[in-house]
Structures are given as structure tokens and as C-alpha cells.
């Protein structure tokens, strides 16, 4: 019966997207246009799931272009009419539908002010695709489930593709193999979620390139499982939110064995000292015995978030099923949010 759900099918379809991105030629064209424009800074406009992908984009763009990346303050553009100078800015709009009204209006402002604009969308006939000076189509195929999955992963892959074009640091064959490895563990994930059947809240922690996944994981759990889930930077969690921690609130810690590992490990020790219920998602085997562990095979620092994305989507899907909900049609949500 689970195979009848669009959400599960679309999680698996990211493998097809990875195959497409291996041979796409437009990364080179986008890179050349950005380098020719030579922006002094980058501003991203996005909402919802795209906003979480944009956080990953911020990390990637800053690391490869070495210029500041920030997020558009929508009210300054749309209501207060008091936005910053934009002439030397690369303005990036991300909207799966390409019709998110406030994202479109901000990109229109960028265009009027002389910015170079890049629109990232899954719809070729969308407003965002038409008005952006550079348009990148995710080519993920129609997404029927209200909870976005493959378009989130595809946006992460866009930023990896651009980074790879500049620095040759990603391997799409390796990414596909590792994502497929996660998908092949679907039965394990389905068994894992049964212990969270009655959980009413979650805390999701991640740092660096995996902080965006903490935000997206929390969003997916709120959307599909109707629980109170909050994503934090692992270290930010110590600056106040940890005061609300109870043994009844599961903590999911995204902890790859990368440059952030030792920092995350110290936080894990703190969580254990407070008797927290912790699930660690990691490629590191030798973890404390009193925490639950889901193993994801090791990968490069920038690639690992794509593997995590598949895990968080499958976890959210199976927990929704466990809670007798419909993950394709979350309550109170619609696929495209038009209002501003």
C-alpha cells in the first residue's frame, strides 16, 4: 500500500535527477555569466522548503565564490519600499512552482535595479523562469505530493553542480550510489520510526552544511506528521533552547564525520548527560552505546547533505504512515502558496 503514495515515489525519483545532472551543460553557462558579472554579493529570495535549500546554497556559494550571501528581507521590498542597493548583486530566486508571489516580486525588483538574476524552479512556463535573466530548471518532473521532496534534493544538487563546475569537488556517480544506499534501507527506516509513533514533538540538530537539513527535517515532520518539530544549529541549541529539553522529546542529531564532528560530539555528550532520547544519523560507527544510531555511508563534506535529505524524507514519510496520516495531503496545506 505504501507504494501508492506520491511522496514515496518522488523521494525515489531523485535518482533520475542525479543521472540528468551528470550530463547537464548549463552549469558551465551559469558559472560564466556569474563570473562575467562579478557580483560583490549574493541575495537569495525563497520560501518554505526552498528557503531551507537556500541555506545550503548560502554555504556553498560563499565557499566557492568567496563573497557574502544573504537572504532577502521581503517586507523591505514589498511593503516598506526600503531595500538595499542592488546594482552589483546576484539575485537568486528559488521557487519550485516559480509562482511564489513575493519571490517573483523581489526578482522583479532586482531586475529593475540592475542586478543579475538567477531563477531556480521546476516549472519551465512559470513566471520566475520567464523573468529571470538566467533560468535553471530543476527538471525533477511533476511533484504531486504537497510535501516537497525531490525538488528540495534537486535544489541541493543544483548548488553542488555549480560548485563542481568551479572546483571539481563533487562526484554525481558517488552521490547516486550513496542516495540509493539510503533508499535501499527503507525497511530499516520504517522499523526505526515505530519507536516515535507517539512522539508529539522533535528537536532536530545539524551544523554547517547539514544545518539546512535540520531545518528541512523539522518542516517535513510538521507537514506530514503534524508534530511540533524544531530545527536548530547544533551549537545554537545550547544558547537557550536546551532549557526546554525533556527526556520525552526525541532529539535527532545529524552528525557526519566531517569537519564539524568534534563540535557535534561535544553537544552529543551534553545531551546524554541530560538523559535525552537521541537518534544520531552518522557515518561514524564508534558512538556511545546509549544513543540510537542510523548509519549512512561516508561521503564528501558537500555531498553528505544529499544523502541526509533522502533519509529525512523517508523518515517523515514512514512516521506519517505510522501515525495513520496521509503524507501526500497534509492538513491545511496546498502545493503553491500565492499570498504575500
N, C-alpha and C positions, 0 to 999 in steps of 0.2 A: 504493500500500500504506500510506503514512503516514496516509491518511485513515481507516484502520481503528482508529487508536489513540484511546482516550477522551481522553488528555491533550491532544492537539492540538485535538480538538473543544471541549473545555472551556475551553481558552485563548481560543478564538474566541467562546465564548458570553458572555464578559464584555460584549460589545457590547449584548446583550439586557438585561443587568443595568443598564447605563448608561441605556438607554431607560426602564426601570422607575423608576429613582431620580429621573429628571427630574420625575416627576409624583407621587412619594410624598408623602403628607401627614403622616406620623408624625414627621418631623423636627421640626416645629413643636411637637408634643405633648411630645416628649422634651426639647426645649430648655426649654419652660415648666416642666416638672416639676423639671428640674435647677436652674433659676433660683429657683424657689419654695423648694426645699430649701436652697439657698445653701450648698453644701459648702465646708468650709475646705481640703479636699484631696481628691485622687482616687487610688485604689489600683486597679491592674489585675491581674487573675489570668488567666493564659493559658499555653499550652504550644506548643512546636513552631512551625509556620508562623503560628499565631495570635499567638504571642509576638513574632514579627518584625513582624507588623501592629500589635501593641500598642505597639511602639517608635515607629512612625509616629503612632499615636494619642496617645502622650505628648507628642510635639512639637506636634501640632495642638491638643490640649486645653489645654496650658499657654499656647499662643499666643493662644487665643480666650477662655479663662476667667480667665487670669492667676492661677491658683492652682497649687500644686505637684502634680505627678503622679509616682507611684512604682509599683513592682511588688511584688506580694505575695511575701513570703518564705515559701514553702509550708511548710517544716519548722516554722516558728514556730507556724503554725496547726494543723498536723496531728499533730506529734509532740511538740514542746516545750511546747505549750499556753501560749505566752508572747507573744501578739501585741499590737500597739499599740492604744490607744484608738481606737474606730471610730465614735463617735456622730455626728460631723459630717463623715463621709466618704462620698463617692460611690464605691461599689464596682462595678467593671466586670469582668464575666466574659466571656471570648471563647473559644468552642469551636465549631468547625464542626459537630461532631456533637451538641453540647450534652450529652455524656455523659462528658467527661473528668473522672474521679473527683475529683481534687484541686481542679480549678477549681470543681466543684459544691460541694464541702465548704467551700471558702473563702467562696463566696457565701452558703451557709447560715449561716456564722459572721457575716458582715456583717449578714444579716437579724436574727439574734438580738441583735446589739449595737446595733441602731437605725440602721444605715446605709441610705441609698437605694441600691438595687441595680439595675444595668442589665446584662441578659444579651444578648449578641450571638451569634447562632447561625444555622445554615442549616436547622435541623430544628424545626418548629413543635410536635411532640409530645415534644420532648426534656425531660429533667429541668431543664436550665438555663432553658429558655423558661418552664417552669411555676413555678419557684421565684423567679425574678427579679421585682422589683416593677415594673420596666419591661423589656419584651422587644422586641428589634429582630430581625426575621427577614431574613437576607441575601437570600432569595428568588433564589438563584443556580441553583436546580434541582439535581437529584441529581448528585453528583460521584462518578464511578465510579473514576477513576484514583486510586491510592493517594497519589501526589504531588499535593498540593492546589495548584490554580492559580486558578480563578475565585473560590473562596471567599476566598483571600488578597486578590485585587484588589477583591472586593466589600467586604471589611472596610476597605480603604483608602478606598473610595468612601463608606462609612458616615461615616467621620470627616470627609471632605470635605463630605458633605451636611449634617452638623451644623454645621460651620464656615460653610458657605454660608448656612444659615438664620439664623445670628447676624450675619454680616458681609457676605453677598452677594459673596463673593470667588471663587466657582467658577462655571464655565460648563460644564454637562454636555454640551451640543452640541459645544463645542470639545474636551472630553475625548474624546468618542466619535470625532470626526474624527481626532484625533491617535493614539488607540489603533488605529484602523482603518488608519492610515498605517503603523504598525509591523507590523501583521498582513499588510498587502499586501507588505511587504518580506521575507516568509518565505523566498522563494527566495534572497535575498541572505544571510540569516542561515544558511540551510542550506549555502551555499557557504563562508561565513565559518568555520564550525565545523570544516571539514575540516583546517585547519591545526593544530587542537588534538586531533586524533584520538588521538595517543599521549601526550598530557599526563596525568600521574598526580597532579598537584596544581595548585591555583589559589589566587591571592590576590585577593580582591575588596575594593575600596575605595570608600567613599562617605562623604559628610559631610552633617550637618544632616538635612533631610527625606529624603535619599537614603541615609543610613546604614542604615535598616531594610532597604532593598533589597540592600545589600551582604550583610547577614546572611542574607536570604532566598535570594539568588543562590547563596551558598555552600551553603546547605542543599539547594537543588534539585539542585545539581551532585553533592553527596554522595549524595542519594537516587537519582537517575536515572542517574548516570554512574559511580558507585562510585569517585570520586576523592577525594583529600584536599583539600577546598576550605575556606578560612577567610575569613570576612568581618571587616573591621576598619573603624573610623572612620579616615578618611584620615590625620588627624593622629596618632591613637593608634598607627598603624603605625610612625611614626618613633620612638616611645618603647619600643624594644626589638625588636618583631617584624621590623623591617627587617634585623636582623643575619642572619636566616636566608635572605634573598633571594638567589637564584641566577638566572643567565640562562636556566636550563631551566624555571623556574617562571613561567608566564604570570600577568601582573597585569592585571586588568580594573578600570579606573577609571571610576566613574560621575561625570561632570563636567558637569552642566548649566551654562549661562551665567547663573547666578543669583548671589545674594549670597556664596556660598561659592567662586565660580570662581577668584578670585585666590589664595586659600589652596590650593585643589587644584592650581592651575597650578605653584605653587612645589614641591609634592610631586612633580608630574609631572617637573619638571626634575631633581629629585633622583634619581628612578627612572631617567631617561635617563642620568644621569651614572654610574650603576652598570650600564649596559648591560642593563637589564631588558627583557623582552619584554612590551610594554604595548599593550593594546587600550583606547582611550578611547571611551566612549559619551557623546556630547555633541551639543548643538545648535549648537556653535561650530565654524565652518569652518576658521579660520586656526590650525591646530595644527601642531606640529613635524612635519616630513616623515618622521622616523624612528620614528613610532609608528603603529600601525594605528588606524583611526577608523571607528566606525559612527555615522552621522548620524541623529539623531532630531529632528524638527522642534521648534522652540522652543515653550515654553508657560509658564504662570504657575508660580511657585515651588511652590505646594502641589499643583498638578495634575501636574507633571512626573513625580513618582514613580509614577503610574499608568501612564504610557507606558513607563517603565523596567521596571515589573513585567511587562508583556507581552513586552518584549524578553528579559528574563532567563528567562522561562518557555519561550519559543520556542528560545532558545539551548540551554537544558538539554535540551529535547525532541530537537532535531536532533543534538546531540552524543551523546545516548544511542543514537539510531538509528545514528549513525556508528560507535559502539563495539560495534554488534551486540547491544545490550541491549534489554530490554522496559521502556520508561519507565512503563507502566501498573502494572507489578508489580515494584517494586524488591525486591531480596533482603532478607530479614529484617524487612520492614516489613509492617504491617497498617494499615487505614484508621483505626480507632479504638483508641487506647491506653487501656485501662481501669485498669491498675495504678497504684499510687501509691508 
